[in-house]
Amino acid sequence: MAESNKMKDMPVNKLMIQMGIPMILSMALQAVYNIVDSAFVGNMRVGSEAALNALTLVFPIQMLMVAVGIGTGVGTNALLARTLGQGNHKKAAKVAGNSLFLGGIIYVVCLLFGIFGVKTYISSQTVDPQVISMGTNYLRICCIISMGIIFFSLFEKLLQATGRSLYSTIGQVVGAVVNIILDPIMIYGIGPVPEMGVQGAAYATVIGQVASAVLLFIFHMKLNKEFEHGAKYMKPDAGIIKEIYAIGLPAIIAQALMSIMVYVMNLILKFSPSAQTAYGLFYKVQQFVLFLAFGLRDAITPIIAFAYGMGSKKRIKEMENIMEQSYVILKDVRKTYHMGEVSINAADGVNFEIKKGEFVVVVGPSGAGKTTVLNILGGMDKATSGNVWIDGKNIAKYTDRQLTGY
């Protein structure tokens, strides 16, 4: 089935799976970059603790760059899919061109911050001169050569808007593999490459990102034939830019708030580097899970936008029916731990539902049972009583062997 017809004719549930899995994988790999760098610099022979702390301090800015790039891409994705659904190919070309113009503006801002603002930013979170030096060097490289992550995010969404999410994932995989291969070579110094430490981790990251962006640019030019390409379409159009950010700005804010939260925590823990590093490592793993949800969001957006653009109420209704189905159901879930004669109710009568495609954040004070509930949902623990339905299956009734396979 031709790509252009796929967005129009393929059954919605099949289209969601075909587009959603590559997008979820792509977002998961996006969260891997800093985790991989942290793993390698943590094994440096000298200064590994300072290096880990430095990568924790640069993380909020890295994620802010991702937030702005992906948020702009999300707005472009939805507007482009809707415009193609309407059959307006001339406007579609302008939407794609204006997104690349915005990418250039975002890159200039990152470049200026990399040259003038990095040291001040790192110094606000630590008093350790070694950490300041490492963090400044790493983040400066990432900002000055940030065109990779910015334009990858845009080309990724341009491909996804036309139903070609698999190609965007191929680009992401290539970049992640390049990063993983180059990290030990450039950090530790293998063969003719000198030992560069934290700077090596930064260069490995940006080279991987640039490789992804270049590959996606090639895919975009060769495969996205639904609209024309050219510099003339990059002329800024205030109306189109406004439409892009009417959709993309909420996505930017949602992800940027997480970066701000980590930065504030780093300020609070300024005089406790170990606590900063521990919190940063925890949040990187947590964000890996959140990015899976963002991937699902990105799968839904172009499908609905295209259907809306071509005026297909039937396909929109099919999407609504899928989204309204409850994927997770907890009914009167209780978990009691016994310590000798003492019983602790970690979860006491928990009830909630999560629908397919719904994004949910579990919050509450320490000791409220958040981790217990998540462990039960993940099959790592069993409820003492109650029912836990996941996609129509009651895992509360599973045996230990079944949970291992789950």
N, C-alpha and C positions, 0 to 999 in steps of 0.2 A: 504493500500500500504506500503510495507517495506520501512524503512527509506533510505536504500541505493538506492532503485529504485526511490524514490521520487525525489531525486536530478537529476536523469537521465530522468525520464519519465513524471513527473507531468507538466501540462501546466505552462509556465513561469509566466503568470500573476497571476494564482492561487498560485503558489509557493511563489511569492513575497509577497502576502498578508499573507499567512500562516506563513512565516518566519519573515516578516517585522513587523507585529503588536507586537509580543512578544519582538523583539529586540528594537523597539522604546520605549515600556513600560519599558524594562530593563534599557535603558539609562536614561530615565526620573527618575526612582527610584535611579539611581546612583547619580544624582544631588540633591536628596532629603536629603541625610545624613546630610550635613552641615546646610541646611535650617532648618531641624528638631531640630538639636542641638541649633541653634541660637534662635529658637522660645522658647525653654524651658529655656535656660540660661537668656533670656531677661526678664523672670518672677522670677528670683531669688530675694529673699528678700534683700540681701546685695550684692553690687558689680555688679549689672546686666549690667550697662553701660560699666564698665571695661571688663566684661566677653564678651559682644558683640564685643567690640573692639578687644579683644584677638582672638576671632574666625575669625574675619575679617583678621587679620594679618597672621594666620596660613593657611588660605584658599589657597593661591598660591601654597604652598608646597603640600597640600592635592591633589590639582588638577594636580600638576606635577607628583605625584605618580600614579594617575589615568591615566594620559597621557602616561607615560612610560609603564604601565601595559597593557592598552588597545591597544596602538600602537604596542607593541610586539605581542599581541593577534591577531590584525588585520593582521599582516604579517604572523603569523602562520596559521590563518584561511584561507587566500587566497592560501598559498602554500600547505596546507593540502588538501583543496578541489580540487585543480588542480591535485595533486598527486593521490588522490583517483579516479578522473576522468580518469586518465591515467591507472588506475588499478595497480599501483605500491604500494602494501601494505607494503612491507618492508621499502621503503623510508618513507611512511606515518608514520610508527611507529617511525622512527628516527626524523621526523619533530616534532611529539608530544613530544618525549623525550627531544629533544634539547630545545623546548620551556620551559619545566619545569626546565631544567638546567639554562636557562636564567632567569627564575623566581627566582631561588635561588641566582643568582648573584645580581639581582635587590634588593632582600630583604637584602642582606648583606650591600649594599650601603646605603639603607634606615636605617638599624640598626646603622651603624657607624655615619650617620648624626644625628640620634636621640640621640646618646650618646654624641657626641662631638660638633655638629654644631648648635643645636637648639637655645640655648640662644643667640649666636652671631647673628643669623638670626633675631630673634624677636627684639633684642636690636637695630638693624639697622633701625627699623621702628617706634620706640616709645621711649620716655624718662620716661614714667610713670612706676614706679617700680611694681605697682600692676598688670598692663597689662603685663609687662615682665614676672612676676611670673606665671600668669594664662596661657599666651600663651606658655611659655616654658613647663609647666606641661602637657598641652593638647597635644601639638605637639610631645613631647617626647614619650608619650604613643602611639600616632598614628603611629609613625615611628618604635618604637621598636616592636610593635605588628602589623606591616604592612603586614605580610604574608597573612592575610585574603584578603585584597583588591588586592594584587598582584596575588595570585593564583586563586582567584575568576575570575579575568579578563582573565586569561589563560584558565581555565577550561570552562568558558563561550564560548570562541571562538572555543575551540575544539569541543564542542557540536554543536555549530552553523555550523561549517564546514561540519558536517555530517547530517545537516538538522534538528537537534533536538533543535531548538531555544526555544521551549516552556519550556523545562526542565531548561534552563539557566534562564528564567524569573521566574520560580517557586523558584529557589534558591535566586534570587534577592528579590523577594517578602518576602520570609521567613526572610532574613537578615534585610530588612526594618522594618518589623513588630517587630522583636526582638529589634531593635534599638528604635522604638517608645515606646514599652512597658517599656524597661529598663531606658530610659532617665529620666522620672519623678522620678522613684524609686531611681536611683543612684544620680541624681542631688540634689533632695530635701530631700532625706532620708526618705523612707517609710518602715514601718515595722521594721524588724531587720537590714536593710541596713542603714549604717550611711550616713549622708549628706556629699556629696563629691564635690558639686558644679561643676566647669568646668572639674575637673578630672573625675567626674561621667559621664559627657557627652562624654568624650573621651573613657572611658571604655565601655559605651553602644555602641558607634560607632564600636569599634574594635571587640567586642563580636558579633555584628550583622554581620560584615564582615567575621569573622572566621566561623560563622554558615553557611553563604552562601557558602564559599569555601569548607567546609567539605561536605555539601550536594551535591555540583556540582562534587566533587571528586568521591562520591559514584555513581552518575549518569554516570560520565565518565567511570568508571571501569565496570559498569554493562551494559551500553547501547552501548558504542562505540566499537563494535565488529569487525569493518572493518579492524582493525590493532591490532597488539599485544602490550601488555603493559609490562614494566619491566625496572629495573634500567640499564640494559645493553644498552637500547636505549637512555639513558640520556648522554652517552659519547659524549662530544662536537665534532661537525663536522663543521669545518670552512666554508665549502661550503654551508651547510644548513643554518647556522647562517647568512651568507651573503645574501642568498635568502630571509630569513625572514625579515631582515632589509631593503632590497631593496624595499620591499612593506611597511613595518611597520614604517620606519623612517619618511617619509612625514607625516603620521598620528600623530606620536609623536610630530613633530615640530609644526604642525598646532594647536594642543591643548596646547603645552608647551608655545607657543607665548602668549596665553591668560593669562596664569599664570604669565608670565614675565610682561605683561602689568599691571596687578593688583598690582604686587609687586612694579613696578616703580611708580604707582599712590600713593601707600602707603608711599613711600619715599618722594614724593612731598608734601603729606599731613601730614607729620610726626608730625607737631606741632598742628594739628587740628584733634583730635581723633574723634569728632563727624562727621566731613567730611569723614574720613576714613571709619567709620562704615556705614554711609549712602551710600557711593559708593560701599562698599562691599556687602551690602544687595541688592542693585540694580543689581549688577553684578551676584549674586547668582541666582536671578530670571531670568535674561537674559540668563544665562548659561543653565538653565532648558530648555529654548526654543531651544538653540543651540544643546543640547544633543539629542533632538528629531530628528534633521537632521542627527546627527552622527549615530543614530539608523537605519535610512533609508540607510545610506551608508553601514553599516555593513550587512544589509539584501541583498544588491545588490552584494557585493564582493564575497561571496562563490558561489553564483549561476553562475556568469560569470566565476569564476575560475574553477569550476567543468566542465562547458560546454567547456571551452578552453582545459582543460586537456583531455577530451574524444574526442576532435576534432569535436564537433558539431557546425558547422557554422550556422546551422538553429536556434539553441537555442540562440546563441550569437546575431544573427540578430533580433530575437524576442525581446530580451532585449533592443537592440538599438532602435527598433521601439517604445517600451514603453517609453524609456527615452527621445526620441525626441518629444513626445507629449507635447504640452504646457499645463501646469496645471493652471498657473496663467497668465492672460493677462490684462494689464491696458492700455486703449486707451483714450488719451486726458482727463485724470482725473483732475478735478479742485475742490478745496474746498475753499470756501470763508466764512469767519466769519464776521458778522456785529456787530459793537459796536456803537450804535447810528448812527451817520452819517458817521462813519469811517468804511471802508471795508478792511479786511486783507486777502490777497491771500496766504493761508498756503500751498496750492499745486496748481501749475499753469501749466496745460498741461503735466501731467506725463504719459509717455509711456514706458512700458517694458513688457517682457515675462519671465516666469520662467518655465522651462521644468520639467517633472516628474523626481524626483531623483536629481535634480540640487541643489547644495548648494550655497546660495546667502547671502551675507552680505550687509545690507543697511548702507552706510556711507555718511557723509556730515557734513558741519559746523552747529553749533547751529542755529536753525531757518530755516533750509533748507526744512523742511517738512517731516522729517523721521517719527516722531511719528504720524503725521497726516495720512500718507500713511499706516502705520502699523495698525492704528485704523480702517481705511476703510477696509483693507484686513481682519481684525478680526471681522468685522461686528459691531464694537462699535461706528462707526460714518458713515454717509452717504456722498457720494460725491455730490457736488453741480451740477456737470455735468460730462459726460463721461461714460465709461463702465468698469465694473470690473468683469471679468470672472474668476470663480473659479471652476475648474473641469467641465467646460461646462455650468455652471450656472451664469447668469449675476446678481450678488447680488446688483448692483446699482439700479435695478428695484424692489428690494424687499420692502415690506411694513415694518413698524417698528415691527409688530408682527412676520413677517417672519424672520427678522434679529434677533429677540430674540431667535427664534428656531434654527437659524444658529449657 
